[in-house]
Amino acid sequence: MNQSAKSYSPLQVALIGGAIATTATMSVFGFAWTRGVRAALSLQDSPKTIVDQVWQLVNHEYVDGKFNQQDWRATRQSLLNRDYSSREEAYAAIREALQTLGDPYTRFMDPKQFEALTSQTSGEVSGIGIRMEVNDKTQRLTVVEAIENSPALKAGIKAGDEILAIDGKPTLKMKVDDASKLIRGKAGTPISLRLKRSGQNPFELKLNRANIEVPTVRYTLKQEGNRRIGYIRLREFSAHAAEQMQRAIRDLSNKKVDSYVLDLRGNPGGLLQASIEIARMWYDNGGIVKTVDRVGNSEETKANHTALTNRPLAVLVDGNSASASEILTGALKDNKRAVVVGGQTFGKALVQSVHELADGSGLAVTIAHYYTPLGTDINHKGITPDIKLDLTEAQERQLASNPDLIGTRSDPQYARAIAILSGSNFAQSSSNQPSQPMSVRAGDLKF
């Protein structure tokens, strides 16, 4: 493990996590400073190394220079005056100190938690490439999907296959998370599954694990009346989200769609740079997001004439659409590029840098506040949709129990978006030239 504090470039890991997840963007001070930290800390090998490393990073970067009215220097002395018998004790003291900042997004992660975060945001896993569930009827571990270009798909694993054993370990009553831990592993290592397929006897299948790009973008062409709708659902802003979105828009554009529905419901966020790149796919001119650090320095990111389509667009959001989702939604709304349908979004307008620490643990530090292109601060407030339509509890239960209904006429928010896209304000445009971005004003809508 590299002993230096490793800060992630905004072009690589711009986490703008969601309701609970963190948000990462670059460390504004870069590698030179963190190498200096390492020089000071490498003189000792004790839990205090990590304690002081965390303190230094927060002291240098935290967005609130008054540290929530806490005496941050006194906090350092208190932390370093303690004796720690284990790293776990040091971790507990770090978390206690960070809580005094009153910021749930500035948080410490032990090595396993940090590894999970970096794996999640990378958009890749090392395994065989299947999605699993415990079937409600059979109570057996069952394959939902074999991911494209995965060892599982190449080996012929199909949706509906029951997984009876993993490397000889029976899966009866096994939870999905526990099964995932057994299936994941270093790329190139072997794994054996015992499977049961409907109408066949159980059989053994041997595979080798591989690094797999996790699909975060799913899309389909829908015929709604006389209109061809490109429906795109984005689950998370991972490192591969932008390239997957680009493929989706281009494929649907080639299929001559009339308009698009971009579904960001339940999307907790992810990488800041991914949200910026995706925004640029939808319009040529205008702001995307403005960030302001603790000394008032601001930076505005704008579109750069690289839009892939100007077809009418509706965006679906809800209370779990957070952070990077809100950056994209705010950009599309403020630039009048899309009509936003659904519930009030979560309301997270803070940006974090993410650091790997000397022992493989990690730290996320809030370093900036962000604003929509029109200067709106959505923190703790969220974005109000153009067409506010909350689902009832019964509707939420129906969609949760039958995910196949999401993005269909049985989905009230999707159905409202289709009604809007079919209206005269949208239907008037048939041009697909990206130099003429389409827009709709909420005031023009009669719903």
Phi, psi and omega per residue, in radians:
M1 nan 2.272 3.099
N2 -1.055 2.278 -3.060
Q3 -1.473 -0.090 3.138
S4 -1.533 2.740 3.021
A5 -1.298 2.132 -2.996
K6 -1.834 2.017 3.126
S7 -1.819 2.478 -3.014
Y8 -1.585 2.389 3.086
S9 -1.169 2.546 3.112
P10 -1.132 -0.380 3.130
L11 -1.379 -0.188 -3.132
Q12 -1.896 -0.953 -3.043
V13 -2.209 1.430 3.068
A14 -1.795 1.494 -3.115
L15 -1.386 2.154 2.976
I16 -2.152 1.325 -2.983
G17 -1.113 -3.071 -2.965
G18 -1.963 -2.398 -3.031
A19 -0.945 -0.687 -3.139
I20 -2.168 -0.571 -3.108
A21 -1.159 2.869 -3.135
T22 -1.531 -3.116 3.140
T23 -2.274 2.269 3.140
A24 -2.184 2.469 2.952
T25 -2.482 -2.935 -2.995
M26 -1.264 2.754 2.900
S27 -1.399 2.084 -3.004
V28 -1.184 -0.198 -3.094
F29 -1.793 -0.146 2.935
G30 1.229 -2.929 -2.975
F31 -1.307 -0.525 -3.064
A32 -1.040 -0.756 -3.117
W33 -1.211 -0.730 -3.088
T34 -1.198 -0.503 3.052
R35 -1.148 -0.632 3.098
G36 -1.117 -0.660 3.079
V37 -1.063 -0.747 -3.101
R38 -1.083 -0.700 -3.134
A39 -1.045 -0.659 -3.126
A40 -1.318 -0.574 -3.014
L41 -1.545 -0.379 -3.066
S42 -1.237 -0.118 3.121
L43 -1.240 -0.291 -3.137
Q44 -2.375 2.654 3.125
D45 -2.187 1.447 -3.113
S46 -2.621 2.906 3.098
P47 -0.976 -0.427 -3.137
K48 -1.149 -0.379 3.074
T49 -1.019 -0.856 -3.122
I50 -1.206 -0.699 3.135
V51 -0.996 -0.847 -3.091
D52 -1.274 -0.571 3.098
Q53 -1.076 -0.764 3.099
V54 -1.087 -0.817 -3.116
W55 -1.020 -0.787 -3.109
Q56 -1.078 -0.759 -3.124
L57 -1.121 -0.790 3.110
V58 -1.110 -0.761 -3.129
N59 -1.057 -0.619 -3.057
H60 -1.451 -0.534 -2.926
E61 -2.088 -0.418 -2.930
Y62 -0.979 2.395 -2.993
V63 -1.100 -0.515 3.134
D64 -1.696 1.770 -3.110
G65 -1.126 -0.229 3.085
K66 -1.677 -0.006 3.044
F67 0.904 0.821 3.102
N68 0.996 0.639 3.138
Q69 1.120 0.373 3.077
Q70 -1.651 2.592 3.030
D71 -1.434 1.596 -3.009
W72 -1.191 -0.537 3.091
R73 -1.184 -0.687 3.082
A74 -1.137 -0.581 3.089
T75 -1.076 -0.688 3.136
R76 -1.106 -0.804 -3.137
Q77 -1.064 -0.723 3.128
S78 -1.089 -0.750 -3.136
L79 -1.146 -0.726 -3.066
L80 -1.410 -0.284 3.093
N81 -1.399 -0.220 3.140
R82 -1.423 2.727 3.001
D83 -1.831 2.243 -3.116
Y84 -1.952 2.151 -3.126
S85 -1.472 -0.228 -3.134
S86 -2.722 2.875 3.082
R87 -1.153 -0.558 3.136
E88 -1.079 -0.671 3.088
E89 -1.129 -0.714 3.106
A90 -1.136 -0.715 3.117
Y91 -1.049 -0.743 -3.136
A92 -1.099 -0.703 3.135
A93 -1.169 -0.664 3.113
I94 -1.097 -0.821 -3.124
R95 -1.101 -0.668 3.112
E96 -1.097 -0.748 3.138
A97 -1.161 -0.717 -3.119
L98 -1.166 -0.524 3.134
Q99 -1.100 -0.488 -3.127
T100 -1.185 -0.282 3.109
L101 -1.324 -0.287 3.126
G102 1.200 0.442 -3.089
D103 -2.194 1.844 -3.104
P104 -1.140 -0.255 -3.082
Y105 -1.619 -0.233 2.965
T106 -1.572 1.844 -2.969
R107 -2.523 2.697 3.122
F108 -1.744 2.492 3.112
M109 -2.206 2.273 3.046
D110 -1.217 2.983 -3.042
P111 -0.952 -0.690 -3.136
K112 -1.191 -0.720 3.120
Q113 -1.141 -0.692 3.141
F114 -1.194 -0.689 3.097
E115 -1.089 -0.704 3.123
A116 -1.115 -0.706 3.129
L117 -1.124 -0.836 -3.105
T118 -1.159 -0.599 3.082
S119 -1.157 -0.732 -3.136
Q120 -1.103 -0.828 -3.069
T121 -1.319 -0.383 3.109
S122 -1.207 -0.395 -3.110
G123 1.296 0.335 3.140
E124 -2.353 2.609 3.012
V125 -2.347 2.729 3.056
S126 -1.873 1.945 -3.098
G127 -3.054 -2.485 -3.123
I128 -1.990 -0.181 3.015
G129 1.489 0.952 3.046
I130 -2.277 2.632 2.926
R131 -1.814 2.372 -3.034
M132 -2.201 2.815 2.981
E133 -2.658 2.840 2.977
V134 -1.604 2.001 -3.093
N135 -1.087 2.235 -3.080
D136 -1.048 -0.626 -3.073
K137 -1.432 -0.832 -3.062
T138 -1.559 -0.320 -3.067
Q139 1.059 0.432 3.112
R140 -1.901 2.623 3.094
L141 -1.158 2.127 -2.972
T142 -2.301 2.471 3.097
V143 -1.301 2.222 3.059
V144 -1.598 -0.660 -3.068
E145 -2.822 2.475 2.935
A146 -1.756 2.131 -3.021
I147 -1.227 2.559 -3.129
E148 -0.974 2.398 3.101
N149 1.089 0.398 -3.136
S150 -1.680 2.791 3.042
P151 -0.990 -0.614 -3.131
A152 -1.109 -0.820 -3.126
L153 -1.140 -0.735 -3.135
K154 -1.140 -0.490 3.139
A155 -1.485 -0.075 3.071
G156 1.619 0.196 3.090
I157 -1.156 2.405 -3.046
K158 -2.168 2.734 3.023
A159 -1.028 2.366 -3.112
G160 1.732 -0.284 3.078
D161 -1.111 2.316 3.071
E162 -1.581 2.368 3.125
I163 -1.683 1.877 -3.072
L164 -1.504 -0.538 -3.127
A165 -2.735 2.619 3.088
I166 -2.153 2.019 -3.054
D167 0.858 0.756 3.082
G168 1.449 -0.104 -3.127
K169 -1.609 2.076 -3.112
P170 -1.061 2.537 -3.079
T171 -1.819 0.066 -3.134
L172 -0.996 2.196 -3.119
K173 1.172 0.202 3.115
M174 -1.366 2.407 3.097
K175 -1.363 2.722 -3.116
V176 -1.058 -0.726 -3.133
D177 -1.084 -0.700 3.129
D178 -1.190 -0.657 3.093
A179 -1.156 -0.678 3.135
S180 -1.079 -0.689 3.139
K181 -1.100 -0.633 3.121
L182 -1.272 -0.601 -3.063
I183 -1.377 -0.649 -3.134
R184 -1.270 2.647 -3.135
G185 3.051 -3.134 -3.078
K186 -1.100 2.393 3.116
A187 -1.004 2.367 3.130
G188 1.698 -0.253 -3.129
T189 -1.446 2.601 -3.075
P190 -1.447 2.731 3.051
I191 -2.584 2.557 -3.137
S192 -2.114 2.305 3.096
L193 -2.085 2.461 2.960
R194 -1.836 2.097 -3.010
L195 -2.065 2.695 3.037
K196 -2.251 2.139 3.134
R197 -1.973 2.476 -3.099
S198 -0.918 2.220 3.113
G199 1.460 0.032 -3.117
Q200 -2.235 2.788 3.038
N201 -1.321 2.698 3.075
P202 -0.980 2.567 -3.129
F203 -2.521 2.704 3.125
E204 -1.645 2.504 3.117
L205 -2.390 2.196 3.125
K206 -1.854 2.312 -3.122
L207 -2.371 2.904 2.976
N208 -1.973 2.346 3.118
R209 -1.157 2.732 3.125
A210 -2.608 2.848 3.007
N211 -1.372 2.228 -3.001
I212 -2.204 2.317 3.051
E213 -1.344 2.117 -3.102
V214 -1.419 2.198 3.129
P215 -1.262 2.091 3.061
T216 -1.887 -0.163 3.101
V217 -2.010 2.196 3.040
R218 -2.178 2.412 -3.068
Y219 -2.552 2.750 3.118
T220 -2.731 2.708 3.049
L221 -1.613 2.214 -3.131
K222 -2.090 2.390 3.051
Q223 -1.692 1.909 3.140
E224 -2.009 1.728 -3.047
G225 1.140 -2.182 3.122
N226 -1.715 0.252 -3.106
R227 -2.014 2.483 3.087
R228 -1.731 2.042 -3.043
I229 -1.900 2.240 3.013
G230 -1.615 1.877 -3.118
Y231 -1.685 2.127 -3.119
I232 -2.172 2.182 3.070
R233 -1.958 2.147 3.139
L234 -1.926 2.029 -3.043
R235 -1.523 -0.501 -3.043
E236 -2.897 2.615 3.137
F237 -1.617 1.283 -3.141
S238 -1.489 3.129 -3.113
A239 -1.109 -0.385 -3.132
H240 -1.806 0.029 -3.043
A241 -1.091 -0.733 -3.080
A242 -1.124 -0.783 -3.121
E243 -1.192 -0.600 3.084
Q244 -1.191 -0.676 3.090
M245 -1.127 -0.720 3.123
Q246 -1.045 -0.757 3.121
R247 -1.110 -0.711 -3.115
A248 -1.111 -0.841 -3.107
I249 -1.103 -0.757 -3.112
R250 -1.149 -0.718 -3.138
D251 -1.143 -0.786 3.135
L252 -1.176 -0.628 3.088
S253 -1.095 -0.721 3.105
N254 -1.118 -0.427 3.117
K255 -1.558 0.155 3.008
K256 1.085 0.857 3.085
V257 -1.240 2.653 3.102
D258 -1.512 -0.545 -3.108
S259 -2.823 3.014 -3.054
Y260 -2.217 2.612 2.903
V261 -2.107 2.094 3.114
L262 -1.833 2.003 -3.042
D263 -1.723 1.908 3.114
L264 -1.910 0.237 -3.131
R265 -1.150 2.356 3.131
G266 1.327 0.051 -3.112
N267 -1.490 1.961 -3.051
P268 -1.413 -0.115 3.137
G269 2.105 -2.581 -3.099
G270 2.574 -2.230 -3.032
L271 -1.519 2.240 3.128
L272 -1.003 -0.822 -3.096
Q273 -1.092 -0.576 3.105
A274 -1.119 -0.708 3.129
S275 -1.148 -0.635 3.118
I276 -1.167 -0.816 -3.123
E277 -1.092 -0.679 -3.132
I278 -1.227 -0.694 3.087
A279 -1.003 -0.704 -3.118
R280 -1.161 -0.287 3.112
M281 -1.366 -0.253 -3.025
W282 -1.843 -0.385 3.106
Y283 -2.658 2.703 -3.009
D284 -1.568 -0.637 -3.020
N285 -2.200 2.589 3.054
G286 2.081 2.858 3.136
G287 -1.306 2.783 3.075
I288 -2.022 -0.897 -3.112
V289 -2.808 2.618 3.044
K290 -2.142 2.270 3.097
T291 -1.977 2.521 3.138
V292 -2.275 2.208 -3.121
D293 -1.573 -3.008 -2.970
R294 -1.262 -0.298 3.104
V295 -1.806 0.187 3.070
G296 1.574 0.025 3.090
N297 -1.199 2.283 -3.116
S298 -2.077 2.661 3.103
E299 -2.444 2.235 3.141
E300 -1.945 2.283 3.095
T301 -1.807 2.380 -3.059
K302 -2.212 2.874 3.005
A303 -1.153 2.760 -3.013
N304 -2.373 0.645 3.043
H305 1.075 0.698 3.129
T306 -2.172 0.419 -3.127
A307 -1.057 2.516 -3.139
L308 -1.687 -0.329 -3.112
T309 -2.756 2.702 3.000
N310 -2.127 0.257 3.137
R311 -1.113 2.627 3.127
P312 -0.923 2.539 -3.019
L313 -2.404 2.340 2.967
A314 -2.066 2.439 -3.139
V315 -2.018 2.285 3.107
L316 -1.782 2.273 -3.135
V317 -2.401 2.875 3.036
D318 -2.642 -2.977 -3.083
G319 -1.176 -0.205 3.084
N320 -1.804 0.146 3.005
S321 -1.480 1.951 -2.960
A322 -2.334 2.716 2.918
S323 0.965 -1.839 -3.138
A324 -1.014 -0.614 3.058
S325 -1.077 -0.672 -3.132
E326 -1.290 -0.565 3.048
I327 -1.074 -0.844 -3.130
L328 -1.140 -0.789 -3.140
T329 -1.089 -0.793 3.134
G330 -1.081 -0.681 3.127
A331 -1.142 -0.788 -3.130
L332 -1.179 -0.647 -3.135
K333 -1.247 -0.857 -3.089
D334 -1.111 -0.552 3.120
N335 -1.539 0.132 3.130
K336 0.935 0.617 3.124
R337 -1.561 -0.387 -3.077
A338 -2.535 2.756 2.952
V339 -1.728 2.314 -3.068
V340 -1.771 2.237 -3.065
V341 -2.185 2.417 3.039
G342 2.313 -2.559 -3.098
G343 -1.742 2.903 3.075
Q344 -0.996 2.352 -3.131
T345 -1.341 3.054 -2.948
F346 -1.142 -0.815 3.127
G347 1.691 1.051 3.073
K348 -2.170 1.988 -3.083
A349 -2.144 0.667 -3.138
L350 -2.085 2.544 -3.105
V351 -2.053 2.382 3.118
Q352 -2.009 2.651 2.866
S353 -1.735 2.622 -3.111
V354 -2.106 2.295 -3.094
H355 -2.185 2.421 2.933
E356 -1.560 2.291 -3.092
L357 -1.665 3.104 -2.948
A358 -1.090 -0.494 -3.084
D359 -1.837 0.247 3.136
G360 1.602 -0.064 3.016
S361 -1.361 3.138 -3.064
G362 -2.533 2.822 3.133
L363 -2.414 2.293 2.979
A364 -1.878 2.226 -3.089
V365 -2.161 2.209 3.066
T366 -1.199 2.134 -3.065
I367 -2.065 -0.213 -3.076
A368 -2.759 2.828 3.037
H369 -1.936 2.468 3.109
Y370 -2.061 2.737 -3.109
Y371 -2.311 2.637 3.080
T372 -1.229 2.938 -3.092
P373 -0.954 -0.548 3.130
L374 -1.543 0.162 3.071
G375 1.491 0.241 -3.120
T376 -1.339 2.303 3.045
D377 -1.650 1.955 -3.073
I378 -1.704 0.043 -3.059
N379 -1.046 2.262 -3.119
H380 1.130 0.073 -3.132
K381 -2.101 -0.675 -3.110
G382 1.422 -3.115 3.118
I383 -1.799 2.282 3.080
T384 -1.502 2.118 -3.133
P385 -1.088 2.725 3.010
D386 -1.092 -0.725 3.078
I387 -2.060 1.783 -3.071
K388 -1.469 2.064 -3.098
L389 -2.497 1.751 3.111
D390 -1.543 2.511 3.062
L391 -1.381 2.544 3.010
T392 -1.310 2.879 3.106
E393 -1.048 -0.673 3.130
A394 -1.123 -0.724 3.116
Q395 -1.152 -0.706 3.102
E396 -1.080 -0.752 3.138
R397 -1.115 -0.691 -3.126
Q398 -1.108 -0.793 -3.136
L399 -1.211 -0.633 3.138
A400 -1.185 -0.649 -3.108
S401 -1.410 -0.319 3.129
N402 -2.416 1.384 -3.076
P403 -1.020 -0.365 3.137
D404 -1.132 -0.291 3.126
L405 -1.416 -0.276 3.136
I406 -1.143 2.305 -3.112
G407 1.340 0.466 3.056
T408 -2.234 3.096 3.128
R409 -1.129 -0.286 3.068
S410 -1.418 -0.049 3.113
D411 -1.765 1.833 -3.000
P412 -0.996 -0.652 -3.115
Q413 -1.250 -0.698 3.055
Y414 -1.115 -0.756 -3.123
A415 -1.066 -0.669 3.111
R416 -1.170 -0.700 3.107
A417 -1.054 -0.715 3.126
I418 -1.120 -0.708 3.112
A419 -1.065 -0.700 3.126
I420 -1.173 -0.790 -3.118
L421 -1.138 -0.422 3.133
S422 -1.508 -0.102 -3.120
G423 -1.274 2.892 -3.046
S424 -1.127 -0.518 -3.122
N425 -1.077 -0.554 -3.138
F426 -1.626 -0.671 -3.001
A427 -1.148 -0.315 -3.102
Q428 -1.155 -0.413 -3.071
S429 -1.748 2.204 3.045
S430 -2.094 0.007 3.138
S431 -1.262 2.551 3.081
N432 -2.159 0.542 3.131
Q433 -1.528 2.077 -3.069
P434 -1.116 -0.203 3.137
S435 -1.364 -0.105 -3.131
Q436 -2.168 1.346 -3.056
P437 -1.070 2.334 3.122
M438 -1.413 2.657 3.075
S439 -2.642 2.892 3.028
V440 -2.528 2.402 3.072
R441 -1.586 2.417 -3.136
A442 -0.993 -0.591 -3.127
G443 -1.151 -0.328 -3.139
D444 -1.434 -0.193 -3.037
L445 -1.557 2.318 -3.081
K446 -1.968 1.321 -3.125
F447 -2.307 nan nan
